[in-house]
Amino acid sequence: MADAPFRRVCVFCGAQPGADPRHAELATALGRAIAARGLGLVYGGGKVGLMGIVADAAIKAGAEVIGVIPEALMDRELGHGGVTELRVVPSMHVRKQMMNELSDGFVVLPGGIGTLEESVEIQSWAQLGIHGKGLVYLDTDGYWTPFFALLDRMVEGGFVQPRHAGLALRADTPEAALDALEAWSPPAITRWMTKTET
């Protein structure tokens, strides 16, 4: 990351606010922290759930906010009309590709299957060397602990290399998450397997 300017952070998070009010507070704090550093926010484009909360906080704090939402979800997730730019795309795949292209790093807030799917695909792309950007799970209350336990199990089972499990970072404050992204340097070798590995 040292060779390129760090300008925008992509946030993956739930389209629901969740049962724990601390998660909404965390989304607000992250949106404000992104703006405080002069960074832009890239996110899923909705105005509901944690998506809407992090976007609203970043907007109110003066950040550039770019939403990327598939046509099929415009009605379901209610596209945010107050963002700097709302890009409507034809599919989920195009959404993730565009979010990657627009961003210099990724933060994952609590969320459901969609949030998990987006973040795991981004980690897979890093493992394959498709990008060299940091990925941080923002976790103040252990929400993502089961996911990291699963990563450990994958390593133990011989399906994930330890260095690839390490592509998923963890932080307990928005500031620590942003620090980790700005300091991130990808491993020299990111391919899953070479001829000398089994």
Secondary structure, 3 states (H helix, E strand, C coil): CCCCCCCEEEEECCCCCCCCHHHHHHHHHHHHHHHHCCCEEEECCECCHHHHHHHHHHHHCCCCEEEEEEHHHHHHHCECCCCCEEEEECCHHHHHHHHHHHCCEEEECCCCHHHHHHHHHHHHHHHCCCCCCEEEEECCCCCCHHHHHHHHHHHHCCCCCHHHHCCEEEECCHHHHHHHHHHCCCCCCCCCCCCCCC
